[in-house]
Amino acid sequence: MTDNTDFTPELTLTPDTAAAAQAPQAPNLTLEPTLTAEDAAAAQKARDEHAVKLDESQLTDAERKMVNDFSEKIDITDSNMVLQYGAAAQKNIASFSENTLNSVRTKDLGEVGDALAGLVGELQNFGQEEKKGVFGFFQKKKNDLNAMKAQYAKAETNVNKIVEVLENHQVTLMKDVAMLDQMYELNTKYYKELTMYILAGKKKLAQAQNEELPKLVAQAEKSGLPEDAQRANDYAAFCTRFEKKLHDLELTRMISIQMAPQIRLVQNNDTMMAEKIQSSLVNTIPLWKSQMVLALGVENSRQAMEAQRAVTDMTNDLLRKNAETLKVGTIATAKESERGIVDIETLQNTNKKLIETLDEVMKIQAEGRTKRREAEAELGRIEGELKQKLTEINL
């Protein structure tokens, strides 16, 4: 078998590239894929297309005239004017940022939460009855009902406290909503002022860079004097400093742009919270009270039902006991009424005893007669013996 493997030597000045070309490519996993230059350029182009360009189309005719007139008054060579240019609007925006930050802070609803937690505990304990036996029912029911009424009064007091707290928070929230409306309007005003400052400044800067600065440069080149060259350099520096100032104003304007949705977000949150509180005041709180009244009514009905049941059970027990007593008494009376004055058994026993007595008497009498006859005979014998003895003596 012939081996076709090529062992011809190869020469290269880029060994790493050649080895990489021959080596198999290993899988490569990444969460951040590298963009090609074309992709990056396309992405940047898309961003540029969607970028908002600041121009006078956003202004009304009166505002355009104001910008044109104001741009004529700008002196970029006045350092103090450049320093203070648009500073008032910037300070207003900074103040608004602080106010918005204070408004964004979470409202302190801890008091409402504590009251609600207390109410939940009251409602959980409301209507719970202590487990008791049947005996002593009537003595305990009055105390149970009074205890439940006391629970209702306590729960109602807590509900009224919550209503007061919620109403106060609702008033505060509505004031915040009104204040945020004012903030939004003022922010819109200052945003428009910043826009006009920037447009006027750019108009003046374009005029300075395209007209005044070329004139000074041309004058310096023409005269060759160092003071003219310095004047041109100073004017260029003034233009650069003013351009930086306009950039700062653009940053402040962006803050103002971001401020508008922030204000509306906070305002919407406050409005929703106020609406939620309103729903609690007109729906939840009355529902709680209605449920507590219903619970009290149900408890009254239940206790009345149990009392009626106890009375019915007691009546039935009395009827059963009375029926049993009546049965026993009636039977005994009937037996006694049917019984003679003297029981036949008594008569039979008496008669038996009488017969036995008579028999004994007759027996005793018979024995007495026999004994008397025997005694009479014995007396005759004794008399005869005595007479015989006397006769014998006389002889």
KAWOGI-V939515 format. One record per residue. N is the residue number from 1. RES is the residue in three letters. PSI is psi as a letter, one per 30 degrees, with the letter a starting at -180 (* if undefined). OMEGA is omega in radians with two decimals (none if undefined). BURIAL is # if it has 24 or more other ideal C-beta (glycine too) atoms within 12 Angstrom, else .. Layout:
n = <N & N>
res = <RES & RES>
psi = <PSI & PSI>
omega = <OMEGA & OMEGA>
burial = <BURIAL & BURIAL>
//
This chain:
n = <1 & 2 & 3 & 4 & 5 & 6 & 7 & 8 & 9 & 10 & 11 & 12 & 13 & 14 & 15 & 16 & 17 & 18 & 19 & 20 & 21 & 22 & 23 & 24 & 25 & 26 & 27 & 28 & 29 & 30 & 31 & 32 & 33 & 34 & 35 & 36 & 37 & 38 & 39 & 40 & 41 & 42 & 43 & 44 & 45 & 46 & 47 & 48 & 49 & 50 & 51 & 52 & 53 & 54 & 55 & 56 & 57 & 58 & 59 & 60 & 61 & 62 & 63 & 64 & 65 & 66 & 67 & 68 & 69 & 70 & 71 & 72 & 73 & 74 & 75 & 76 & 77 & 78 & 79 & 80 & 81 & 82 & 83 & 84 & 85 & 86 & 87 & 88 & 89 & 90 & 91 & 92 & 93 & 94 & 95 & 96 & 97 & 98 & 99 & 100 & 101 & 102 & 103 & 104 & 105 & 106 & 107 & 108 & 109 & 110 & 111 & 112 & 113 & 114 & 115 & 116 & 117 & 118 & 119 & 120 & 121 & 122 & 123 & 124 & 125 & 126 & 127 & 128 & 129 & 130 & 131 & 132 & 133 & 134 & 135 & 136 & 137 & 138 & 139 & 140 & 141 & 142 & 143 & 144 & 145 & 146 & 147 & 148 & 149 & 150 & 151 & 152 & 153 & 154 & 155 & 156 & 157 & 158 & 159 & 160 & 161 & 162 & 163 & 164 & 165 & 166 & 167 & 168 & 169 & 170 & 171 & 172 & 173 & 174 & 175 & 176 & 177 & 178 & 179 & 180 & 181 & 182 & 183 & 184 & 185 & 186 & 187 & 188 & 189 & 190 & 191 & 192 & 193 & 194 & 195 & 196 & 197 & 198 & 199 & 200 & 201 & 202 & 203 & 204 & 205 & 206 & 207 & 208 & 209 & 210 & 211 & 212 & 213 & 214 & 215 & 216 & 217 & 218 & 219 & 220 & 221 & 222 & 223 & 224 & 225 & 226 & 227 & 228 & 229 & 230 & 231 & 232 & 233 & 234 & 235 & 236 & 237 & 238 & 239 & 240 & 241 & 242 & 243 & 244 & 245 & 246 & 247 & 248 & 249 & 250 & 251 & 252 & 253 & 254 & 255 & 256 & 257 & 258 & 259 & 260 & 261 & 262 & 263 & 264 & 265 & 266 & 267 & 268 & 269 & 270 & 271 & 272 & 273 & 274 & 275 & 276 & 277 & 278 & 279 & 280 & 281 & 282 & 283 & 284 & 285 & 286 & 287 & 288 & 289 & 290 & 291 & 292 & 293 & 294 & 295 & 296 & 297 & 298 & 299 & 300 & 301 & 302 & 303 & 304 & 305 & 306 & 307 & 308 & 309 & 310 & 311 & 312 & 313 & 314 & 315 & 316 & 317 & 318 & 319 & 320 & 321 & 322 & 323 & 324 & 325 & 326 & 327 & 328 & 329 & 330 & 331 & 332 & 333 & 334 & 335 & 336 & 337 & 338 & 339 & 340 & 341 & 342 & 343 & 344 & 345 & 346 & 347 & 348 & 349 & 350 & 351 & 352 & 353 & 354 & 355 & 356 & 357 & 358 & 359 & 360 & 361 & 362 & 363 & 364 & 365 & 366 & 367 & 368 & 369 & 370 & 371 & 372 & 373 & 374 & 375 & 376 & 377 & 378 & 379 & 380 & 381 & 382 & 383 & 384 & 385 & 386 & 387 & 388 & 389 & 390 & 391 & 392 & 393 & 394 & 395>
res = <MET & THR & ASP & ASN & THR & ASP & PHE & THR & PRO & GLU & LEU & THR & LEU & THR & PRO & ASP & THR & ALA & ALA & ALA & ALA & GLN & ALA & PRO & GLN & ALA & PRO & ASN & LEU & THR & LEU & GLU & PRO & THR & LEU & THR & ALA & GLU & ASP & ALA & ALA & ALA & ALA & GLN & LYS & ALA & ARG & ASP & GLU & HIS & ALA & VAL & LYS & LEU & ASP & GLU & SER & GLN & LEU & THR & ASP & ALA & GLU & ARG & LYS & MET & VAL & ASN & ASP & PHE & SER & GLU & LYS & ILE & ASP & ILE & THR & ASP & SER & ASN & MET & VAL & LEU & GLN & TYR & GLY & ALA & ALA & ALA & GLN & LYS & ASN & ILE & ALA & SER & PHE & SER & GLU & ASN & THR & LEU & ASN & SER & VAL & ARG & THR & LYS & ASP & LEU & GLY & GLU & VAL & GLY & ASP & ALA & LEU & ALA & GLY & LEU & VAL & GLY & GLU & LEU & GLN & ASN & PHE & GLY & GLN & GLU & GLU & LYS & LYS & GLY & VAL & PHE & GLY & PHE & PHE & GLN & LYS & LYS & LYS & ASN & ASP & LEU & ASN & ALA & MET & LYS & ALA & GLN & TYR & ALA & LYS & ALA & GLU & THR & ASN & VAL & ASN & LYS & ILE & VAL & GLU & VAL & LEU & GLU & ASN & HIS & GLN & VAL & THR & LEU & MET & LYS & ASP & VAL & ALA & MET & LEU & ASP & GLN & MET & TYR & GLU & LEU & ASN & THR & LYS & TYR & TYR & LYS & GLU & LEU & THR & MET & TYR & ILE & LEU & ALA & GLY & LYS & LYS & LYS & LEU & ALA & GLN & ALA & GLN & ASN & GLU & GLU & LEU & PRO & LYS & LEU & VAL & ALA & GLN & ALA & GLU & LYS & SER & GLY & LEU & PRO & GLU & ASP & ALA & GLN & ARG & ALA & ASN & ASP & TYR & ALA & ALA & PHE & CYS & THR & ARG & PHE & GLU & LYS & LYS & LEU & HIS & ASP & LEU & GLU & LEU & THR & ARG & MET & ILE & SER & ILE & GLN & MET & ALA & PRO & GLN & ILE & ARG & LEU & VAL & GLN & ASN & ASN & ASP & THR & MET & MET & ALA & GLU & LYS & ILE & GLN & SER & SER & LEU & VAL & ASN & THR & ILE & PRO & LEU & TRP & LYS & SER & GLN & MET & VAL & LEU & ALA & LEU & GLY & VAL & GLU & ASN & SER & ARG & GLN & ALA & MET & GLU & ALA & GLN & ARG & ALA & VAL & THR & ASP & MET & THR & ASN & ASP & LEU & LEU & ARG & LYS & ASN & ALA & GLU & THR & LEU & LYS & VAL & GLY & THR & ILE & ALA & THR & ALA & LYS & GLU & SER & GLU & ARG & GLY & ILE & VAL & ASP & ILE & GLU & THR & LEU & GLN & ASN & THR & ASN & LYS & LYS & LEU & ILE & GLU & THR & LEU & ASP & GLU & VAL & MET & LYS & ILE & GLN & ALA & GLU & GLY & ARG & THR & LYS & ARG & ARG & GLU & ALA & GLU & ALA & GLU & LEU & GLY & ARG & ILE & GLU & GLY & GLU & LEU & LYS & GLN & LYS & LEU & THR & GLU & ILE & ASN & LEU>
psi = <k & k & j & g & k & j & g & k & k & k & k & k & f & i & e & e & e & e & e & e & e & e & k & k & k & k & k & j & k & k & f & i & k & k & k & l & e & e & e & e & e & e & e & e & e & e & e & e & e & f & k & k & k & j & l & f & f & f & l & l & e & e & e & e & e & e & e & e & e & e & f & f & f & k & j & f & f & j & e & e & e & e & e & g & j & g & e & e & e & e & e & e & e & e & e & e & e & e & e & e & e & e & f & f & k & k & k & j & g & e & e & e & e & e & e & e & e & e & e & e & e & e & e & e & f & k & f & k & k & k & k & l & l & e & k & g & e & f & f & f & e & e & e & e & e & e & e & e & e & e & e & e & e & e & e & e & e & e & e & e & e & e & e & e & e & e & e & e & e & e & e & e & e & e & e & e & e & e & e & e & e & e & e & e & e & e & e & e & e & e & e & e & e & e & e & e & e & e & e & e & e & e & e & e & e & e & e & e & e & f & e & e & e & e & e & e & e & e & e & e & e & e & e & g & k & e & e & e & e & e & e & e & e & e & e & e & e & e & e & e & e & e & e & e & e & e & e & e & e & e & e & e & e & e & e & e & e & f & e & e & f & e & e & e & e & e & e & e & e & e & e & e & e & e & e & e & e & e & e & e & e & f & e & e & e & e & e & e & e & e & e & e & e & e & e & e & e & e & e & e & e & e & e & e & e & e & e & e & e & e & e & e & e & e & e & e & e & e & e & e & e & e & e & e & e & e & e & e & e & e & e & e & e & e & e & e & e & f & k & l & e & k & k & e & e & e & e & e & e & e & e & e & e & e & e & e & e & e & e & e & e & e & e & e & e & e & e & e & e & e & e & e & e & e & e & e & e & e & e & e & e & e & e & e & e & e & e & e & e & e & e & e & e & f & *>
omega = <-3.07 & 3.09 & -3.10 & -3.13 & -3.10 & 3.13 & -3.12 & 3.13 & 3.10 & 3.12 & 3.13 & 3.06 & 3.13 & -3.07 & -3.12 & 3.13 & 3.14 & 3.11 & 3.13 & 3.14 & -3.11 & -3.07 & 3.10 & -3.13 & 3.11 & 3.10 & -3.13 & 3.14 & 3.14 & 3.06 & -3.14 & -3.11 & -3.12 & 3.12 & 3.05 & 3.13 & 3.12 & 3.13 & 3.13 & 3.13 & 3.13 & 3.12 & 3.13 & 3.12 & 3.12 & 3.10 & 3.13 & -3.13 & -3.12 & -3.14 & 3.12 & 3.13 & -3.13 & 3.09 & -3.06 & 3.12 & 3.12 & -3.03 & 3.02 & 3.13 & 3.14 & 3.14 & 3.08 & 3.11 & 3.12 & 3.13 & -3.14 & 3.14 & -3.11 & -3.12 & 3.12 & -3.11 & -3.06 & 3.06 & -3.05 & 3.11 & 3.11 & -3.06 & -3.14 & 3.11 & 3.12 & -3.14 & -3.08 & -3.08 & 3.12 & -3.08 & -3.12 & 3.12 & 3.11 & 3.11 & 3.11 & 3.12 & 3.11 & 3.10 & 3.10 & 3.11 & 3.13 & 3.13 & 3.11 & 3.11 & 3.11 & -3.14 & -3.12 & -3.11 & -3.12 & 3.12 & -3.14 & 3.11 & -3.13 & 3.13 & 3.10 & 3.13 & 3.11 & 3.13 & 3.12 & 3.11 & 3.08 & 3.13 & 3.11 & 3.09 & 3.11 & -3.12 & 3.10 & 3.12 & -3.07 & 3.05 & 3.12 & -3.07 & 3.08 & -3.11 & -3.08 & 3.13 & -3.12 & -3.08 & -3.09 & -3.06 & -3.04 & 3.12 & -3.03 & -3.00 & 3.14 & 3.11 & 3.12 & -3.12 & 3.11 & 3.11 & 3.13 & 3.09 & 3.10 & 3.07 & 3.13 & -3.13 & 3.13 & 3.12 & 3.14 & 3.09 & 3.11 & 3.12 & 3.13 & 3.08 & 3.13 & 3.12 & -3.13 & 3.14 & -3.13 & 3.12 & 3.10 & 3.11 & 3.12 & 3.10 & 3.12 & -3.13 & 3.13 & 3.05 & 3.10 & 3.12 & 3.11 & 3.13 & 3.12 & 3.03 & 3.11 & 3.11 & -3.12 & 3.14 & 3.13 & 3.09 & 3.08 & 3.13 & -3.12 & 3.05 & 3.11 & 3.10 & 3.12 & 3.11 & -3.13 & 3.05 & -3.08 & 3.14 & 3.10 & 3.13 & 3.13 & 3.08 & 3.12 & -3.13 & 3.11 & 3.10 & -3.12 & -3.09 & -3.06 & -3.08 & -3.03 & -3.09 & 3.08 & 3.10 & -3.14 & 3.12 & 3.12 & 3.11 & 3.14 & 3.13 & -3.11 & -3.08 & -3.08 & -3.13 & 3.14 & -3.13 & 3.07 & 3.10 & 3.12 & 3.11 & 3.11 & 3.12 & 3.13 & -3.13 & 3.08 & 3.11 & 3.09 & 3.11 & 3.14 & 3.14 & 3.13 & 3.09 & 3.08 & 3.12 & 3.11 & 3.09 & 3.07 & 3.12 & 3.11 & 3.07 & 3.11 & 3.10 & 3.10 & 3.06 & 3.11 & 3.09 & 3.13 & -3.10 & -3.06 & 3.11 & 3.10 & 3.12 & 3.13 & 3.13 & 3.11 & 3.14 & 3.11 & 3.10 & 3.11 & 3.14 & 3.12 & 3.11 & 3.11 & 3.10 & 3.10 & 3.10 & 3.11 & 3.10 & 3.12 & -3.10 & -3.04 & -3.11 & -3.00 & -3.09 & 3.08 & 3.12 & 3.08 & -3.11 & 3.13 & -3.13 & 3.12 & 3.09 & 3.11 & 3.12 & 3.11 & 3.11 & 3.10 & 3.13 & 3.08 & 3.13 & -3.13 & 3.14 & 3.09 & 3.13 & 3.13 & 3.09 & 3.10 & 3.11 & 3.13 & 3.11 & 3.13 & 3.13 & 3.14 & 3.11 & 3.12 & 3.11 & 3.12 & 3.12 & 3.13 & 3.13 & 3.12 & 3.11 & 3.12 & 3.11 & 3.11 & 3.12 & -3.12 & -3.13 & -3.13 & 3.12 & -3.14 & 3.12 & 3.12 & 3.11 & -3.13 & -3.14 & 3.12 & -3.12 & 3.11 & 3.12 & 3.08 & -3.13 & 3.10 & 3.11 & 3.12 & 3.11 & 3.11 & 3.13 & 3.12 & 3.13 & 3.12 & -3.14 & 3.13 & 3.11 & 3.11 & 3.12 & 3.12 & 3.10 & 3.14 & 3.13 & 3.13 & 3.11 & 3.14 & 3.12 & 3.11 & 3.10 & 3.14 & 3.10 & 3.13 & -3.14 & 3.12 & 3.09 & 3.13 & 3.13 & 3.11 & 3.11 & -3.14 & 3.10 & 3.09 & 3.13 & 3.14 & 3.14 & 3.14 & 3.13 & 3.14 & -3.14 & -3.12 & -3.11 & 3.13 & 3.13 & -3.12 & -3.13 & -3.09 & 3.13 & none>
burial = <. & . & . & . & . & . & . & . & . & . & . & . & . & . & . & . & . & . & . & . & . & . & . & . & . & . & . & . & . & . & . & . & . & . & . & . & . & . & . & . & . & . & . & . & . & . & . & . & . & . & . & . & . & # & . & . & . & . & . & . & . & . & . & . & . & . & # & . & . & # & # & . & . & # & . & # & . & . & . & . & . & # & . & . & # & # & . & . & # & # & . & # & # & . & . & # & # & . & # & # & . & . & # & . & . & . & # & . & . & . & . & # & . & . & # & # & . & . & # & . & . & # & # & . & . & # & # & . & . & . & . & . & . & . & . & . & . & . & . & . & # & . & . & # & # & . & . & # & # & . & # & # & . & . & # & # & . & # & # & . & . & # & # & . & # & # & . & . & # & # & . & . & # & . & . & # & # & . & . & # & . & . & # & # & . & # & # & . & . & # & # & # & # & # & # & # & # & # & # & # & # & # & # & # & # & . & . & # & # & . & . & # & # & . & . & # & # & . & . & . & . & . & . & . & . & . & . & . & . & . & . & # & . & . & # & # & . & # & # & . & # & # & # & . & # & # & . & # & # & # & . & # & # & . & # & # & . & . & # & # & . & # & # & . & . & # & # & . & . & # & . & . & # & # & . & . & # & . & . & # & # & . & . & . & # & . & . & # & # & . & . & # & . & . & # & # & . & . & # & . & . & . & # & . & . & . & . & . & . & . & . & . & . & . & . & . & . & . & . & . & . & . & . & . & . & . & . & . & . & . & . & . & . & . & . & . & . & . & . & . & . & . & . & . & . & . & . & . & . & . & . & . & . & . & . & . & . & . & . & . & . & . & . & . & . & . & . & . & . & . & . & . & . & . & . & . & . & . & . & . & . & . & . & . & . & . & . & . & . & . & . & . & . & . & .>
//
